[in-house]
């Protein structure tokens, strides 16, 4: 009878040691979090590219939008938009008819410059303040709306800052020496 408490105590210690060993051994498997990402990619459209990007305006704009209400507090959002606007020329529109030769000169008619794209940098842009909203969906709508407004503002500002003219100038700077060196003729660049 004397050995029973010692035996049960040693059994309890061994059981406790086994449980501790199992805990530390299986701890990683028990508390490990696995992340699975699945995706199904489908190509919706393949577009041949022929646009030569000639100028990029990187811009930052601070935009405040208020929706003024008669009885409720005004909804307001303050947003700093960081993005870029790119001017280009679509070279797929150039044909043989756009090149005219004279004795010692050549004239190249390029398509009108266009805006290739306007892109907001979502990582660098930031919403600084949203006030006067009552519901989370109102905040979401304000944020989505300000991104659309920011894109329009960047485009408008780039046009006001003569993006199209700068695109023409850069096209002339690039194409004139290139075509002169290839043709050994004096080159004039005009736009349709």
C-alpha positions as CSV (number, residue, x, y, z in Angstrom):
1,X,0.0,0.0,0.0
2,X,3.0,2.3,0.5
3,X,3.9,2.2,-3.2
4,X,0.5,3.2,-4.5
5,X,0.7,7.0,-4.0
6,X,4.2,7.0,-5.4
7,X,3.1,4.9,-8.3
8,X,0.1,7.2,-9.0
9,X,2.3,10.2,-8.6
10,X,4.9,8.9,-11.1
11,X,2.0,7.9,-13.5
12,X,0.6,11.4,-13.2
13,X,4.1,13.0,-13.9
14,X,4.6,10.7,-16.9
15,X,1.1,11.5,-18.2
16,X,1.7,15.2,-17.7
17,X,5.1,14.9,-19.5
18,X,3.5,13.0,-22.4
19,X,0.7,15.6,-22.7
20,X,3.3,18.4,-22.6
21,X,5.4,16.7,-25.2
22,X,2.3,16.2,-27.4
23,X,1.2,19.8,-26.9
24,X,4.6,21.2,-28.0
25,X,4.9,18.6,-30.8
26,X,1.5,19.2,-32.3
27,X,1.3,22.9,-31.3
28,X,2.5,24.0,-34.7
29,X,0.0,21.7,-36.5
30,X,-2.9,22.8,-34.2
31,X,-2.4,26.5,-34.5
32,X,-0.9,26.8,-38.0
33,X,-3.0,28.9,-40.3
34,X,-2.8,28.0,-44.0
35,X,-3.9,30.4,-46.6
36,X,-5.3,29.1,-49.9
37,X,-5.9,31.3,-52.9
38,X,-7.7,30.0,-55.9
39,X,-8.2,31.8,-59.1
40,X,-9.6,31.2,-62.6
41,X,-8.1,33.5,-65.1
42,X,-9.8,34.0,-68.5
43,X,-8.5,36.2,-71.3
44,X,-11.4,38.4,-72.3
45,X,-9.7,40.2,-75.1
46,X,-6.3,40.4,-76.8
47,X,-5.4,43.7,-78.3
48,X,-2.6,44.4,-80.7
49,X,-0.6,47.4,-79.5
50,X,0.8,50.1,-81.7
51,X,0.7,53.1,-79.5
52,X,4.0,54.8,-78.8
53,X,4.0,56.5,-75.4
54,X,5.7,59.8,-75.8
55,X,5.1,61.8,-72.6
56,X,3.9,60.9,-69.1
57,X,2.7,63.5,-66.5
58,X,3.0,62.2,-63.0
59,X,0.6,64.3,-60.9
60,X,-0.7,64.8,-57.4
61,X,-4.0,66.5,-56.7
62,X,-5.8,67.3,-53.5
63,X,-9.5,67.0,-54.0
64,X,-12.3,67.9,-51.6
65,X,-15.9,66.9,-52.3
66,X,-18.8,68.1,-50.2
67,X,-22.4,67.1,-50.5
68,X,-24.3,70.0,-48.9
69,X,-27.5,69.1,-47.1
70,X,-30.3,71.2,-45.8
71,X,-31.0,69.4,-42.5
72,X,-28.3,66.7,-42.0
73,X,-24.6,67.4,-41.7
74,X,-22.7,67.8,-44.9
75,X,-20.9,64.7,-46.3
76,X,-17.3,65.6,-47.0
77,X,-14.3,63.7,-48.3
78,X,-10.7,64.9,-48.6
79,X,-8.6,62.9,-51.0
80,X,-5.0,63.1,-52.2
81,X,-4.8,61.5,-55.7
82,X,-1.5,60.4,-57.1
83,X,-1.5,59.3,-60.7
84,X,-0.3,59.6,-64.2
85,X,-1.6,60.7,-67.6
86,X,0.2,59.4,-70.7
87,X,0.1,60.9,-74.2
88,X,0.9,58.7,-77.2
89,X,0.5,58.4,-80.9
90,X,-1.1,55.3,-82.5
91,X,1.4,54.1,-85.1
92,X,-1.0,51.5,-86.5
93,X,-2.8,54.5,-88.2
94,X,0.3,55.4,-90.3
95,X,0.1,54.2,-93.9
96,X,2.1,54.6,-97.1
97,X,-0.1,57.6,-98.0
98,X,1.2,59.4,-94.9
99,X,4.7,59.6,-96.3
100,X,5.4,62.0,-99.2
101,X,8.7,62.3,-101.0
102,X,10.3,65.2,-102.7
103,X,13.7,65.4,-104.3
104,X,15.7,66.0,-101.1
105,X,13.0,65.9,-98.5
106,X,10.4,63.7,-97.0
107,X,7.2,64.7,-95.1
108,X,5.8,62.3,-92.5
109,X,2.1,62.8,-91.5
110,X,1.6,61.3,-88.0
111,X,-1.8,60.7,-86.4
112,X,-3.0,63.2,-83.8
113,X,-1.7,62.6,-80.3
114,X,-4.1,61.0,-77.9
115,X,-4.4,60.1,-74.3
116,X,-3.2,56.5,-73.8
117,X,-4.4,56.2,-70.3
118,X,-5.1,57.9,-67.0
119,X,-4.1,55.8,-64.0
120,X,-4.6,56.5,-60.3
121,X,-1.9,54.9,-58.1
122,X,-4.0,53.3,-55.4
123,X,-1.1,52.7,-53.1
124,X,0.1,56.3,-53.1
125,X,-3.3,57.9,-53.1
126,X,-5.0,58.4,-49.8
127,X,-8.3,59.4,-48.3
128,X,-7.5,61.8,-45.5
129,X,-10.9,62.6,-44.1
130,X,-14.5,61.4,-44.4
131,X,-17.1,63.2,-42.3
132,X,-20.9,63.6,-42.1
133,X,-21.6,60.0,-43.2
134,X,-24.2,57.9,-41.3
135,X,-23.7,54.5,-42.9
136,X,-20.7,52.5,-44.0
137,X,-22.3,52.2,-47.5
138,X,-22.2,56.0,-47.7
139,X,-18.5,56.0,-47.0
140,X,-17.9,53.4,-49.7
141,X,-19.9,55.4,-52.2
142,X,-18.0,58.6,-51.4
143,X,-14.6,56.8,-51.8
144,X,-15.6,55.1,-55.0
145,X,-16.9,58.4,-56.4
146,X,-13.8,60.4,-55.4
147,X,-11.6,58.0,-57.4
148,X,-13.7,58.6,-60.5
149,X,-13.6,62.3,-60.0
150,X,-9.8,62.2,-59.4
151,X,-9.3,60.4,-62.7
152,X,-11.3,63.0,-64.5
153,X,-9.5,65.9,-62.8
154,X,-6.1,64.4,-63.6
155,X,-7.1,64.1,-67.3
156,X,-8.5,67.7,-67.3
157,X,-5.3,69.1,-65.6
158,X,-3.0,67.3,-68.0
159,X,-4.9,68.7,-71.0
160,X,-4.7,72.2,-69.4
161,X,-0.9,71.7,-69.0
162,X,-0.6,71.1,-72.7
163,X,-0.1,67.3,-72.7
164,X,-1.1,67.0,-76.3
165,X,1.4,69.7,-77.4
166,X,4.2,68.1,-75.4
167,X,3.3,64.8,-77.1
168,X,3.7,66.4,-80.5
169,X,7.0,68.0,-79.5
170,X,8.4,64.6,-78.3
171,X,7.2,62.9,-81.4
172,X,9.1,65.4,-83.6
173,X,12.2,65.0,-81.4
174,X,12.1,61.2,-81.8
175,X,10.9,60.7,-85.4
176,X,12.7,63.5,-87.2
177,X,16.3,62.4,-86.5
178,X,15.3,58.7,-86.8
179,X,13.8,59.1,-90.3
180,X,16.5,61.6,-91.4
181,X,19.2,59.1,-90.5
182,X,17.3,56.2,-92.3
183,X,16.4,58.2,-95.4
184,X,19.4,60.6,-95.7
185,X,16.8,63.3,-96.5
186,X,15.5,66.4,-94.7
187,X,12.4,65.4,-92.8
188,X,9.3,67.3,-91.9
189,X,6.9,66.0,-89.3
190,X,3.2,67.1,-89.6
191,X,0.1,65.8,-87.8
192,X,-3.2,64.8,-89.4
